[in-house]
Amino acid sequence: MDLLRVEHITKRYAGHTALDDVSLEIPQGSIYGLLGPNGAGKTTLIRIINRITVADAGQVLMENRPLTQEDVYRIGYLPEERGLYKKMKVGEQAIFFARLKGLSRSEAIKRLKVWFEKFGIQEWWNKKVEELSKGMAQKVQFIVTVLHEPKLLIFDEPFSGFDPVNANLLRDEILQLRDRGATVILSTHNMASVEEICDHITLINKSKNILSGRVDDIRHRHGNNIFQLDYRGEEQTLRRALADLGESCEIMEGAGEESLYHSLKLHVRSDEEVRRVIAATNEAVDLRSFREVIPSMNDIFIRAVQGNL
């Protein structure tokens, strides 16, 4: 079941089309990556979902009905432009934002104490926001985004400014939020995070949706029929055996536990040739392993944006 559907959204500004007939479906209980280069239209789409901006055409549906202002209270939104009041104390500011989302003061304090302890920032409760590092401030803003346990969470570049340890902490929390039933939209340039935690993605480029689907399906679908062979034997013997079956891309060497072995990356022209490649390799050398090289989301992103997908 889809929690959110975006149907044929178009948004124009003076002399510029930010979104051009963009549609996507976000399954309930999933982490959905919203990808694209700077200026592609991602933030505009997020603002339309949050009813900060009005679309010129199209509609946004939540649970199969038009999105309303009441639904916005069930959304947690962490924008890329962080917005904390520097002169306020951390704890009081967190309570203030929690109250805006409908929590009582006592319930807000109770939940905040749990989250502050989880993120290891209890000692910052009575300090002013201006005393926090960028990473610390971002932890506070993440907490106030998720505190009211919204059904839909939207994070715009949530890992920006975090060191690897805290980025891993944040990734784990996002996965746990999904596992507890939340639906997450993740707008990011961090392709490693996309591969690690996203179930589905949409890639927007030049205001259009150019690629959508499950992450694993997309990676397999856009492979280039490149396979890696690990073997023992003579390289030239193998090259001769495979001369009519594929084009070698890269030769690598490595030391195995027993003796020296080689690796060859081979572009196979068609799926029908794969069995023949394996058979020919077995005849020519001692084949140790044979596996398809699946492209990374970073490779697919670059190829798609450059128009080479």
One Martini backbone bead per residue (centre of mass of N, CA, C, O) as a GRO file, in nm:
protein
  309
    1MET     BB    1   0.098   0.035   0.021
    2ASP     BB    2   0.042   0.375  -0.025
    3LEU     BB    3   0.097   0.668   0.143
    4LEU     BB    4   0.222   0.826  -0.114
    5ARG     BB    5   0.114   1.046  -0.389
    6VAL     BB    6   0.247   1.169  -0.695
    7GLU     BB    7   0.060   1.368  -0.943
    8HIS     BB    8   0.157   1.555  -1.193
    9ILE     BB    9   0.378   1.762  -1.109
   10THR     BB   10   0.379   2.124  -1.147
   11LYS     BB   11   0.645   2.386  -1.147
   12ARG     BB   12   0.653   2.744  -1.189
   13TYR     BB   13   0.861   3.001  -1.272
   14ALA     BB   14   1.013   3.261  -1.386
   15GLY     BB   15   1.152   3.101  -1.655
   16HIS     BB   16   1.097   2.828  -1.470
   17THR     BB   17   1.111   2.470  -1.437
   18ALA     BB   18   1.105   2.266  -1.158
   19LEU     BB   19   0.847   2.087  -1.248
   20ASP     BB   20   0.766   1.803  -1.483
   21ASP     BB   21   0.546   1.578  -1.448
   22VAL     BB   22   0.558   1.446  -1.150
   23SER     BB   23   0.581   1.099  -1.041
   24LEU     BB   24   0.503   0.907  -0.732
   25GLU     BB   25   0.548   0.611  -0.511
   26ILE     BB   26   0.506   0.561  -0.151
   27PRO     BB   27   0.557   0.321   0.052
   28GLN     BB   28   0.471   0.183   0.327
   29GLY     BB   29   0.743   0.138   0.532
   30SER     BB   30   0.966   0.312   0.381
   31ILE     BB   31   1.269   0.400   0.207
   32TYR     BB   32   1.290   0.704   0.012
   33GLY     BB   33   1.478   0.809  -0.250
   34LEU     BB   34   1.577   1.149  -0.331
   35LEU     BB   35   1.723   1.229  -0.636
   36GLY     BB   36   1.975   1.471  -0.744
   37PRO     BB   37   2.086   1.739  -0.859
   38ASN     BB   38   2.137   2.047  -0.839
   39GLY     BB   39   1.827   2.191  -0.934
   40ALA     BB   40   1.610   1.955  -1.008
   41GLY     BB   41   1.350   1.966  -0.763
   42LYS     BB   42   1.339   1.839  -0.477
   43THR     BB   43   1.269   2.075  -0.281
   44THR     BB   44   1.008   2.153  -0.419
   45LEU     BB   45   0.862   1.887  -0.365
   46ILE     BB   46   0.883   1.895  -0.058
   47ARG     BB   47   0.722   2.164  -0.027
   48ILE     BB   48   0.461   2.054  -0.147
   49ILE     BB   49   0.413   1.827   0.059
   50ASN     BB   50   0.421   2.059   0.301
   51ARG     BB   51   0.263   2.321   0.195
   52ILE     BB   52   0.462   2.566   0.118
   53THR     BB   53   0.397   2.490  -0.176
   54VAL     BB   54   0.226   2.540  -0.484
   55ALA     BB   55   0.101   2.382  -0.737
   56ASP     BB   56   0.007   2.414  -1.075
   57ALA     BB   57  -0.002   2.091  -1.097
   58GLY     BB   58  -0.160   1.849  -0.953
   59GLN     BB   59  -0.115   1.592  -0.685
   60VAL     BB   60  -0.143   1.499  -0.334
   61LEU     BB   61  -0.150   1.178  -0.173
   62MET     BB   62  -0.296   1.046   0.133
   63GLU     BB   63  -0.436   0.762   0.152
   64ASN     BB   64  -0.613   0.827  -0.119
   65ARG     BB   65  -0.602   1.143  -0.047
   66PRO     BB   66  -0.596   1.457  -0.020
   67LEU     BB   67  -0.383   1.668   0.100
   68THR     BB   68  -0.368   1.821   0.418
   69GLN     BB   69  -0.302   2.022   0.683
   70GLU     BB   70  -0.338   1.793   0.891
   71ASP     BB   71  -0.118   1.606   0.767
   72VAL     BB   72   0.130   1.785   0.835
   73TYR     BB   73   0.129   1.700   1.145
   74ARG     BB   74   0.231   1.396   1.033
   75ILE     BB   75   0.498   1.549   0.966
   76GLY     BB   76   0.852   1.517   0.939
   77TYR     BB   77   1.084   1.801   0.895
   78LEU     BB   78   1.422   1.812   0.759
   79PRO     BB   79   1.592   2.060   0.655
   80GLU     BB   80   1.874   2.180   0.511
   81GLU     BB   81   1.790   2.438   0.655
   82ARG     BB   82   1.869   2.520   0.949
   83GLY     BB   83   1.636   2.607   1.252
   84LEU     BB   84   1.780   2.759   1.516
   85TYR     BB   85   1.782   2.932   1.818
   86LYS     BB   86   2.072   3.057   1.945
   87LYS     BB   87   1.966   3.189   2.238
   88MET     BB   88   1.850   2.933   2.315
   89LYS     BB   89   1.788   2.670   2.489
   90VAL     BB   90   1.783   2.350   2.409
   91GLY     BB   91   1.547   2.238   2.577
   92GLU     BB   92   1.337   2.467   2.528
   93GLN     BB   93   1.335   2.442   2.222
   94ALA     BB   94   1.241   2.148   2.206
   95ILE     BB   95   0.974   2.199   2.351
   96PHE     BB   96   0.859   2.407   2.157
   97PHE     BB   97   0.843   2.218   1.907
   98ALA     BB   98   0.668   1.999   2.041
   99ARG     BB   99   0.421   2.183   2.094
  100LEU     BB  100   0.367   2.245   1.790
  101LYS     BB  101   0.303   1.914   1.760
  102GLY     BB  102   0.104   1.856   2.036
  103LEU     BB  103   0.266   1.840   2.289
  104SER     BB  104   0.314   1.819   2.599
  105ARG     BB  105   0.539   1.912   2.824
  106SER     BB  106   0.571   1.640   2.972
  107GLU     BB  107   0.596   1.461   2.719
  108ALA     BB  108   0.834   1.605   2.593
  109ILE     BB  109   1.040   1.561   2.820
  110LYS     BB  110   1.027   1.255   2.824
  111ARG     BB  111   1.123   1.211   2.527
  112LEU     BB  112   1.381   1.385   2.529
  113LYS     BB  113   1.544   1.229   2.738
  114VAL     BB  114   1.573   0.975   2.567
  115TRP     BB  115   1.712   1.106   2.316
  116PHE     BB  116   1.951   1.245   2.457
  117GLU     BB  117   2.070   0.981   2.562
  118LYS     BB  118   2.102   0.833   2.289
  119PHE     BB  119   2.292   1.091   2.178
  120GLY     BB  120   2.474   1.214   2.412
  121ILE     BB  121   2.325   1.527   2.516
  122GLN     BB  122   2.243   1.597   2.819
  123GLU     BB  123   2.456   1.838   2.890
  124TRP     BB  124   2.295   2.045   2.671
  125TRP     BB  125   2.019   2.145   2.784
  126ASN     BB  126   2.138   2.441   2.922
  127LYS     BB  127   2.243   2.528   2.655
  128LYS     BB  128   2.320   2.709   2.396
  129VAL     BB  129   2.305   2.679   2.062
  130GLU     BB  130   2.574   2.849   1.997
  131GLU     BB  131   2.754   2.613   2.148
  132LEU     BB  132   2.715   2.431   1.919
  133SER     BB  133   2.776   2.220   1.700
  134LYS     BB  134   2.673   2.117   1.404
  135GLY     BB  135   2.617   1.822   1.489
  136MET     BB  136   2.458   1.882   1.749
  137ALA     BB  137   2.234   2.052   1.618
  138GLN     BB  138   2.138   1.822   1.434
  139LYS     BB  139   2.045   1.633   1.655
  140VAL     BB  140   1.826   1.817   1.765
  141GLN     BB  141   1.662   1.840   1.500
  142PHE     BB  142   1.604   1.543   1.468
  143ILE     BB  143   1.447   1.504   1.729
  144VAL     BB  144   1.214   1.716   1.669
  145THR     BB  145   1.118   1.562   1.411
  146VAL     BB  146   1.047   1.266   1.568
  147LEU     BB  147   0.896   1.305   1.847
  148HIS     BB  148   0.578   1.281   1.733
  149GLU     BB  149   0.556   1.031   1.555
  150PRO     BB  150   0.540   1.030   1.251
  151LYS     BB  151   0.435   0.884   0.954
  152LEU     BB  152   0.609   1.111   0.806
  153LEU     BB  153   0.948   1.142   0.683
  154ILE     BB  154   1.170   1.429   0.606
  155PHE     BB  155   1.503   1.421   0.469
  156ASP     BB  156   1.744   1.683   0.409
  157GLU     BB  157   2.048   1.610   0.429
  158PRO     BB  158   2.119   1.452   0.719
  159PHE     BB  159   2.454   1.397   0.691
  160SER     BB  160   2.534   1.676   0.710
  161GLY     BB  161   2.813   1.726   0.931
  162PHE     BB  162   2.891   1.429   0.978
  163ASP     BB  163   3.050   1.193   1.111
  164PRO     BB  164   3.077   0.857   1.076
  165VAL     BB  165   2.960   0.782   1.354
  166ASN     BB  166   2.700   0.967   1.342
  167ALA     BB  167   2.596   0.862   1.072
  168ASN     BB  168   2.545   0.574   1.176
  169LEU     BB  169   2.347   0.652   1.396
  170LEU     BB  170   2.137   0.776   1.205
  171ARG     BB  171   2.085   0.532   1.028
  172ASP     BB  172   1.981   0.348   1.253
  173GLU     BB  173   1.738   0.527   1.330
  174ILE     BB  174   1.596   0.521   1.055
  175LEU     BB  175   1.556   0.213   1.049
  176GLN     BB  176   1.388   0.200   1.313
  177LEU     BB  177   1.157   0.378   1.219
  178ARG     BB  178   1.069   0.192   0.993
  179ASP     BB  179   1.027  -0.066   1.176
  180ARG     BB  180   0.792   0.109   1.338
  181GLY     BB  181   0.626   0.239   1.058
  182ALA     BB  182   0.770   0.445   0.910
  183THR     BB  183   0.795   0.691   0.657
  184VAL     BB  184   1.072   0.766   0.427
  185ILE     BB  185   1.226   1.063   0.306
  186LEU     BB  186   1.542   1.078   0.117
  187SER     BB  187   1.752   1.350   0.068
  188THR     BB  188   2.050   1.281  -0.133
  189HIS     BB  189   2.416   1.243  -0.222
  190ASN     BB  190   2.452   0.970  -0.062
  191MET     BB  191   2.499   0.669  -0.212
  192ALA     BB  192   2.572   0.479   0.019
  193SER     BB  193   2.308   0.524   0.178
  194VAL     BB  194   2.118   0.426  -0.037
  195GLU     BB  195   2.223   0.129  -0.040
  196GLU     BB  196   2.179   0.074   0.272
  197ILE     BB  197   1.852   0.202   0.321
  198CYS     BB  198   1.708   0.196   0.053
  199ASP     BB  199   1.430   0.069  -0.125
  200HIS     BB  200   1.368   0.333  -0.290
  201ILE     BB  201   1.373   0.539  -0.599
  202THR     BB  202   1.416   0.881  -0.723
  203LEU     BB  203   1.520   1.049  -1.025
  204ILE     BB  204   1.594   1.390  -1.065
  205ASN     BB  205   1.612   1.573  -1.386
  206LYS     BB  206   1.533   1.857  -1.512
  207SER     BB  207   1.233   1.823  -1.358
  208LYS     BB  208   1.248   1.504  -1.402
  209ASN     BB  209   1.148   1.175  -1.403
  210ILE     BB  210   1.405   0.920  -1.489
  211LEU     BB  211   1.394   0.729  -1.214
  212SER     BB  212   1.239   0.422  -1.086
  213GLY     BB  213   1.265   0.208  -0.788
  214ARG     BB  214   1.423  -0.048  -0.684
  215VAL     BB  215   1.743  -0.070  -0.602
  216ASP     BB  216   1.812  -0.362  -0.693
  217ASP     BB  217   1.674  -0.349  -0.969
  218ILE     BB  218   1.838  -0.114  -1.086
  219ARG     BB  219   2.121  -0.237  -1.065
  220HIS     BB  220   2.056  -0.484  -1.246
  221ARG     BB  221   1.929  -0.340  -1.498
  222HIS     BB  222   2.214  -0.143  -1.523
  223GLY     BB  223   2.392  -0.338  -1.620
  224ASN     BB  224   2.687  -0.434  -1.846
  225ASN     BB  225   2.773  -0.730  -1.858
  226ILE     BB  226   2.976  -0.765  -1.612
  227PHE     BB  227   3.249  -0.988  -1.532
  228GLN     BB  228   3.418  -1.183  -1.281
  229LEU     BB  229   3.730  -1.358  -1.300
  230ASP     BB  230   3.875  -1.618  -1.111
  231TYR     BB  231   4.217  -1.742  -1.163
  232ARG     BB  232   4.431  -2.006  -1.286
  233GLY     BB  233   4.686  -1.907  -1.512
  234GLU     BB  234   4.698  -1.806  -1.840
  235GLU     BB  235   4.617  -1.517  -1.983
  236GLN     BB  236   4.648  -1.575  -2.291
  237THR     BB  237   4.477  -1.829  -2.293
  238LEU     BB  238   4.216  -1.686  -2.205
  239ARG     BB  239   4.197  -1.474  -2.427
  240ARG     BB  240   4.169  -1.674  -2.662
  241ALA     BB  241   3.908  -1.818  -2.553
  242LEU     BB  242   3.746  -1.514  -2.537
  243ALA     BB  243   3.760  -1.345  -2.805
  244ASP     BB  244   3.442  -1.421  -2.911
  245LEU     BB  245   3.277  -1.348  -2.614
  246GLY     BB  246   3.454  -1.087  -2.525
  247GLU     BB  247   3.556  -0.788  -2.338
  248SER     BB  248   3.819  -0.676  -2.185
  249CYS     BB  249   3.866  -0.441  -1.902
  250GLU     BB  250   4.034  -0.595  -1.659
  251ILE     BB  251   4.340  -0.650  -1.478
  252MET     BB  252   4.413  -0.862  -1.196
  253GLU     BB  253   4.600  -0.909  -0.890
  254GLY     BB  254   4.647  -1.188  -0.650
  255ALA     BB  255   4.685  -1.345  -0.333
  256GLY     BB  256   4.649  -1.648  -0.240
  257GLU     BB  257   4.674  -1.905  -0.019
  258GLU     BB  258   4.839  -2.094  -0.235
  259SER     BB  259   4.834  -1.902  -0.498
  260LEU     BB  260   4.845  -1.741  -0.773
  261TYR     BB  261   4.600  -1.505  -0.896
  262HIS     BB  262   4.348  -1.397  -1.122
  263SER     BB  263   4.168  -1.114  -1.270
  264LEU     BB  264   3.871  -1.069  -1.482
  265LYS     BB  265   3.712  -0.829  -1.677
  266LEU     BB  266   3.399  -0.891  -1.860
  267HIS     BB  267   3.234  -0.824  -2.159
  268VAL     BB  268   2.920  -0.946  -2.231
  269ARG     BB  269   2.709  -0.929  -2.498
  270SER     BB  270   2.524  -1.169  -2.377
  271ASP     BB  271   2.341  -1.390  -2.195
  272GLU     BB  272   2.396  -1.640  -2.388
  273GLU     BB  273   2.725  -1.629  -2.332
  274VAL     BB  274   2.784  -1.715  -2.037
  275ARG     BB  275   2.816  -2.024  -2.056
  276ARG     BB  276   3.049  -2.012  -2.263
  277VAL     BB  277   3.248  -1.863  -2.083
  278ILE     BB  278   3.269  -2.075  -1.861
  279ALA     BB  279   3.358  -2.311  -2.038
  280ALA     BB  280   3.612  -2.179  -2.164
  281THR     BB  281   3.757  -2.121  -1.897
  282ASN     BB  282   3.773  -2.415  -1.794
  283GLU     BB  283   3.954  -2.508  -2.036
  284ALA     BB  284   4.200  -2.293  -1.994
  285VAL     BB  285   4.148  -2.275  -1.677
  286ASP     BB  286   4.128  -2.219  -1.326
  287LEU     BB  287   3.821  -2.174  -1.201
  288ARG     BB  288   3.705  -2.002  -0.903
  289SER     BB  289   3.525  -1.749  -1.013
  290PHE     BB  290   3.183  -1.614  -1.096
  291ARG     BB  291   3.070  -1.269  -1.145
  292GLU     BB  292   2.869  -1.010  -1.123
  293VAL     BB  293   2.889  -0.661  -1.189
  294ILE     BB  294   2.741  -0.432  -0.990
  295PRO     BB  295   2.632  -0.133  -0.996
  296SER     BB  296   2.636   0.155  -0.854
  297MET     BB  297   2.455   0.429  -0.765
  298ASN     BB  298   2.673   0.626  -0.853
  299ASP     BB  299   2.698   0.530  -1.145
  300ILE     BB  300   2.399   0.565  -1.222
  301PHE     BB  301   2.375   0.862  -1.161
  302ILE     BB  302   2.585   0.965  -1.363
  303ARG     BB  303   2.466   0.837  -1.619
  304ALA     BB  304   2.185   0.968  -1.601
  305VAL     BB  305   2.271   1.272  -1.596
  306GLN     BB  306   2.444   1.228  -1.876
  307GLY     BB  307   2.264   1.028  -2.065
  308ASN     BB  308   2.394   0.700  -2.029
  309LEU     BB  309   2.154   0.483  -1.947
   0.00000   0.00000   0.00000
